[in-house]
Amino acid sequence: MASIFDYQFNVGGNFTAAMDGMVESAGRFNAAVETSTKGLPKWEQKFAVFGLANDYIDRANRAF
């Protein structure tokens, strides 16, 4: 009877290929995360400007 480890990773032949596939997938995921986070500082700046403008409009509305 084969163990669970033998069944899941096919130690008899494809363990290295399976591990290489996992490493490659992790690398692609990491690259995707890095790409998606590069634009965050620009969005933070836009939201900060929007927040300041919103505060200014609120204060102007209260004055009238």
N, CA, C and O atoms as CSV, one atom per row, in Angstrom:
chain,resi,resn,atom,element,x,y,z
A,1,MET,N,N,0.853,-1.180,0.000
A,1,MET,CA,C,0.000,0.000,0.000
A,1,MET,C,C,0.897,1.240,0.000
A,1,MET,O,O,1.793,1.367,0.834
A,2,ALA,N,N,0.649,2.144,-0.935
A,2,ALA,CA,C,1.450,3.363,-1.043
A,2,ALA,C,C,1.059,4.344,0.052
A,2,ALA,O,O,-0.106,4.440,0.438
A,3,SER,N,N,2.045,5.061,0.536
A,3,SER,CA,C,1.756,6.062,1.567
A,3,SER,C,C,1.140,7.296,0.909
A,3,SER,O,O,1.194,7.454,-0.311
A,4,ILE,N,N,0.567,8.150,1.718
A,4,ILE,CA,C,-0.037,9.389,1.220
A,4,ILE,C,C,1.023,10.239,0.541
A,4,ILE,O,O,0.756,10.857,-0.489
A,5,PHE,N,N,2.216,10.277,1.102
A,5,PHE,CA,C,3.299,11.067,0.516
A,5,PHE,C,C,3.620,10.578,-0.886
A,5,PHE,O,O,3.759,11.383,-1.806
A,6,ASP,N,N,3.738,9.270,-1.059
A,6,ASP,CA,C,4.016,8.706,-2.380
A,6,ASP,C,C,2.909,9.052,-3.360
A,6,ASP,O,O,3.175,9.354,-4.524
A,7,TYR,N,N,1.686,9.010,-2.901
A,7,TYR,CA,C,0.547,9.283,-3.771
A,7,TYR,C,C,0.511,10.744,-4.210
A,7,TYR,O,O,0.336,11.023,-5.396
A,8,GLN,N,N,0.673,11.674,-3.282
A,8,GLN,CA,C,0.541,13.089,-3.593
A,8,GLN,C,C,1.701,13.632,-4.406
A,8,GLN,O,O,1.489,14.470,-5.282
A,9,PHE,N,N,2.890,13.193,-4.152
A,9,PHE,CA,C,4.059,13.755,-4.821
A,9,PHE,C,C,4.676,12.823,-5.857
A,9,PHE,O,O,5.642,13.197,-6.522
A,10,ASN,N,N,4.141,11.631,-6.003
A,10,ASN,CA,C,4.640,10.684,-6.991
A,10,ASN,C,C,6.154,10.563,-6.897
A,10,ASN,O,O,6.871,10.774,-7.875
A,11,VAL,N,N,6.625,10.221,-5.709
A,11,VAL,CA,C,8.052,10.141,-5.429
A,11,VAL,C,C,8.741,9.203,-6.407
A,11,VAL,O,O,9.930,9.364,-6.681
A,12,GLY,N,N,8.031,8.247,-6.926
A,12,GLY,CA,C,8.618,7.313,-7.856
A,12,GLY,C,C,9.153,7.966,-9.116
A,12,GLY,O,O,9.985,7.358,-9.790
A,13,GLY,N,N,8.725,9.166,-9.472
A,13,GLY,CA,C,9.199,9.730,-10.716
A,13,GLY,C,C,9.139,11.235,-10.855
A,13,GLY,O,O,10.008,11.812,-11.510
A,14,ASN,N,N,8.153,11.902,-10.269
A,14,ASN,CA,C,7.948,13.318,-10.573
A,14,ASN,C,C,8.102,14.248,-9.389
A,14,ASN,O,O,7.611,15.375,-9.450
A,15,PHE,N,N,8.741,13.847,-8.338
A,15,PHE,CA,C,8.866,14.712,-7.166
A,15,PHE,C,C,9.572,16.014,-7.525
A,15,PHE,O,O,9.105,17.095,-7.167
A,16,THR,N,N,10.695,15.914,-8.230
A,16,THR,CA,C,11.450,17.115,-8.605
A,16,THR,C,C,10.626,18.008,-9.522
A,16,THR,O,O,10.621,19.228,-9.358
A,17,ALA,N,N,9.934,17.418,-10.479
A,17,ALA,CA,C,9.094,18.206,-11.383
A,17,ALA,C,C,7.965,18.890,-10.622
A,17,ALA,O,O,7.634,20.042,-10.900
A,18,ALA,N,N,7.374,18.182,-9.662
A,18,ALA,CA,C,6.299,18.778,-8.857
A,18,ALA,C,C,6.830,19.945,-8.036
A,18,ALA,O,O,6.188,20.992,-7.953
A,19,MET,N,N,7.997,19.767,-7.431
A,19,MET,CA,C,8.587,20.845,-6.638
A,19,MET,C,C,8.965,22.034,-7.521
A,19,MET,O,O,8.761,23.184,-7.130
A,20,ASP,N,N,9.510,21.767,-8.702
A,20,ASP,CA,C,9.842,22.844,-9.637
A,20,ASP,C,C,8.593,23.615,-10.042
A,20,ASP,O,O,8.625,24.840,-10.161
A,21,GLY,N,N,7.490,22.896,-10.254
A,21,GLY,CA,C,6.227,23.547,-10.594
A,21,GLY,C,C,5.729,24.438,-9.469
A,21,GLY,O,O,5.219,25.531,-9.716
A,22,MET,N,N,5.877,23.972,-8.231
A,22,MET,CA,C,5.458,24.785,-7.083
A,22,MET,C,C,6.317,26.037,-6.963
A,22,MET,O,O,5.798,27.120,-6.694
A,23,VAL,N,N,7.617,25.900,-7.159
A,23,VAL,CA,C,8.519,27.055,-7.082
A,23,VAL,C,C,8.183,28.052,-8.183
A,23,VAL,O,O,8.159,29.259,-7.942
A,24,GLU,N,N,7.923,27.553,-9.390
A,24,GLU,CA,C,7.567,28.435,-10.504
A,24,GLU,C,C,6.253,29.173,-10.232
A,24,GLU,O,O,6.139,30.371,-10.492
A,25,SER,N,N,5.278,28.453,-9.713
A,25,SER,CA,C,3.987,29.083,-9.392
A,25,SER,C,C,4.142,30.137,-8.311
A,25,SER,O,O,3.534,31.204,-8.391
A,26,ALA,N,N,4.949,29.847,-7.303
A,26,ALA,CA,C,5.190,30.830,-6.240
A,26,ALA,C,C,5.889,32.057,-6.796
A,26,ALA,O,O,5.589,33.178,-6.384
A,27,GLY,N,N,6.820,31.865,-7.729
A,27,GLY,CA,C,7.504,32.994,-8.358
A,27,GLY,C,C,6.552,33.858,-9.162
A,27,GLY,O,O,6.629,35.086,-9.103
A,28,ARG,N,N,5.647,33.229,-9.920
A,28,ARG,CA,C,4.661,34.002,-10.698
A,28,ARG,C,C,3.733,34.782,-9.775
A,28,ARG,O,O,3.402,35.935,-10.048
A,29,PHE,N,N,3.314,34.145,-8.677
A,29,PHE,CA,C,2.448,34.821,-7.711
A,29,PHE,C,C,3.162,36.021,-7.103
A,29,PHE,O,O,2.579,37.099,-6.985
A,30,ASN,N,N,4.423,35.837,-6.716
A,30,ASN,CA,C,5.204,36.923,-6.132
A,30,ASN,C,C,5.344,38.080,-7.125
A,30,ASN,O,O,5.205,39.242,-6.744
A,31,ALA,N,N,5.617,37.772,-8.388
A,31,ALA,CA,C,5.743,38.810,-9.410
A,31,ALA,C,C,4.431,39.562,-9.597
A,31,ALA,O,O,4.430,40.780,-9.777
A,32,ALA,N,N,3.319,38.842,-9.556
A,32,ALA,CA,C,2.013,39.488,-9.704
A,32,ALA,C,C,1.720,40.422,-8.534
A,32,ALA,O,O,1.179,41.511,-8.726
A,33,VAL,N,N,2.074,40.002,-7.328
A,33,VAL,CA,C,1.864,40.847,-6.147
A,33,VAL,C,C,2.729,42.104,-6.242
A,33,VAL,O,O,2.248,43.204,-5.971
A,34,GLU,N,N,3.987,41.953,-6.619
A,34,GLU,CA,C,4.874,43.110,-6.750
A,34,GLU,C,C,4.359,44.082,-7.804
A,34,GLU,O,O,4.402,45.296,-7.599
A,35,THR,N,N,3.876,43.566,-8.922
A,35,THR,CA,C,3.341,44.420,-9.986
A,35,THR,C,C,2.115,45.186,-9.505
A,35,THR,O,O,1.972,46.376,-9.783
A,36,SER,N,N,1.238,44.506,-8.788
A,36,SER,CA,C,0.007,45.163,-8.344
A,36,SER,C,C,0.249,46.185,-7.241
A,36,SER,O,O,-0.549,47.109,-7.085
A,37,THR,N,N,1.321,46.048,-6.474
A,37,THR,CA,C,1.574,46.998,-5.392
A,37,THR,C,C,2.392,48.202,-5.837
A,37,THR,O,O,2.514,49.168,-5.083
A,38,LYS,N,N,2.954,48.172,-7.036
A,38,LYS,CA,C,3.752,49.307,-7.510
A,38,LYS,C,C,2.907,50.567,-7.692
A,38,LYS,O,O,3.414,51.673,-7.507
A,39,GLY,N,N,1.646,50.427,-8.047
A,39,GLY,CA,C,0.789,51.578,-8.272
A,39,GLY,C,C,0.151,52.141,-7.019
A,39,GLY,O,O,-0.512,53.176,-7.086
A,40,LEU,N,N,0.328,51.496,-5.884
A,40,LEU,CA,C,-0.334,51.950,-4.657
A,40,LEU,C,C,0.070,53.354,-4.217
A,40,LEU,O,O,-0.809,54.114,-3.809
A,41,PRO,N,N,1.349,53.751,-4.272
A,41,PRO,CA,C,1.677,55.122,-3.851
A,41,PRO,C,C,0.937,56.197,-4.653
A,41,PRO,O,O,0.555,57.229,-4.102
A,42,LYS,N,N,0.738,55.959,-5.939
A,42,LYS,CA,C,-0.016,56.926,-6.757
A,42,LYS,C,C,-1.452,57.031,-6.280
A,42,LYS,O,O,-1.998,58.130,-6.184
A,43,TRP,N,N,-2.072,55.886,-5.977
A,43,TRP,CA,C,-3.451,55.912,-5.491
A,43,TRP,C,C,-3.536,56.571,-4.121
A,43,TRP,O,O,-4.487,57.301,-3.842
A,44,GLU,N,N,-2.558,56.322,-3.271
A,44,GLU,CA,C,-2.548,56.954,-1.952
A,44,GLU,C,C,-2.507,58.464,-2.087
A,44,GLU,O,O,-3.209,59.178,-1.371
A,45,GLN,N,N,-1.687,58.950,-3.005
A,45,GLN,CA,C,-1.590,60.393,-3.213
A,45,GLN,C,C,-2.914,60.952,-3.740
A,45,GLN,O,O,-3.355,62.013,-3.299
A,46,LYS,N,N,-3.542,60.253,-4.668
A,46,LYS,CA,C,-4.823,60.719,-5.214
A,46,LYS,C,C,-5.900,60.760,-4.132
A,46,LYS,O,O,-6.687,61.704,-4.069
A,47,PHE,N,N,-5.932,59.728,-3.277
A,47,PHE,CA,C,-6.922,59.716,-2.201
A,47,PHE,C,C,-6.644,60.818,-1.180
A,47,PHE,O,O,-7.579,61.388,-0.618
A,48,ALA,N,N,-5.377,61.121,-0.938
A,48,ALA,CA,C,-5.035,62.201,-0.003
A,48,ALA,C,C,-5.514,63.538,-0.554
A,48,ALA,O,O,-6.082,64.346,0.181
A,49,VAL,N,N,-5.288,63.775,-1.842
A,49,VAL,CA,C,-5.741,65.021,-2.471
A,49,VAL,C,C,-7.264,65.086,-2.436
A,49,VAL,O,O,-7.831,66.137,-2.138
A,50,PHE,N,N,-7.921,63.987,-2.733
A,50,PHE,CA,C,-9.381,63.948,-2.681
A,50,PHE,C,C,-9.880,64.243,-1.273
A,50,PHE,O,O,-10.858,64.970,-1.100
A,51,GLY,N,N,-9.214,63.685,-0.268
A,51,GLY,CA,C,-9.602,63.928,1.118
A,51,GLY,C,C,-9.461,65.397,1.494
A,51,GLY,O,O,-10.330,65.956,2.163
A,52,LEU,N,N,-8.367,66.023,1.065
A,52,LEU,CA,C,-8.178,67.449,1.338
A,52,LEU,C,C,-9.249,68.284,0.645
A,52,LEU,O,O,-9.800,69.211,1.237
A,53,ALA,N,N,-9.539,67.953,-0.605
A,53,ALA,CA,C,-10.570,68.687,-1.339
A,53,ALA,C,C,-11.930,68.508,-0.683
A,53,ALA,O,O,-12.707,69.458,-0.587
A,54,ASN,N,N,-12.218,67.304,-0.235
A,54,ASN,CA,C,-13.479,67.033,0.428
A,54,ASN,C,C,-13.595,67.833,1.725
A,54,ASN,O,O,-14.650,68.399,2.010
A,55,ASP,N,N,-12.529,67.883,2.504
A,55,ASP,CA,C,-12.534,68.681,3.736
A,55,ASP,C,C,-12.765,70.158,3.436
A,55,ASP,O,O,-13.518,70.826,4.144
A,56,TYR,N,N,-12.122,70.667,2.392
A,56,TYR,CA,C,-12.282,72.072,2.014
A,56,TYR,C,C,-13.731,72.361,1.633
A,56,TYR,O,O,-14.293,73.380,2.035
A,57,ILE,N,N,-14.333,71.460,0.855
A,57,ILE,CA,C,-15.731,71.647,0.439
A,57,ILE,C,C,-16.658,71.577,1.650
A,57,ILE,O,O,-17.599,72.366,1.745
A,58,ASP,N,N,-16.415,70.663,2.565
A,58,ASP,CA,C,-17.230,70.572,3.782
A,58,ASP,C,C,-17.153,71.866,4.586
A,58,ASP,O,O,-18.173,72.376,5.048
A,59,ARG,N,N,-15.951,72.390,4.750
A,59,ARG,CA,C,-15.786,73.646,5.506
A,59,ARG,C,C,-16.466,74.802,4.803
A,59,ARG,O,O,-17.065,75.660,5.452
A,60,ALA,N,N,-16.378,74.834,3.482
A,60,ALA,CA,C,-17.031,75.909,2.721
A,60,ALA,C,C,-18.534,75.812,2.851
A,60,ALA,O,O,-19.205,76.837,2.971
A,61,ASN,N,N,-19.081,74.610,2.832
A,61,ASN,CA,C,-20.534,74.429,2.970
A,61,ASN,C,C,-21.015,74.832,4.374
A,61,ASN,O,O,-22.110,75.375,4.519
A,62,ARG,N,N,-20.217,74.573,5.384
A,62,ARG,CA,C,-20.598,74.950,6.749
A,62,ARG,C,C,-20.584,76.458,6.931
A,62,ARG,O,O,-21.333,76.995,7.748
A,63,ALA,N,N,-19.740,77.140,6.179
A,63,ALA,CA,C,-19.628,78.602,6.311
A,63,ALA,C,C,-20.879,79.288,5.758
A,63,ALA,O,O,-21.201,80.408,6.157
A,64,PHE,N,N,-21.578,78.625,4.849
A,64,PHE,CA,C,-22.762,79.265,4.246
A,64,PHE,C,C,-23.962,78.790,4.913
A,64,PHE,O,O,-25.068,79.202,4.561
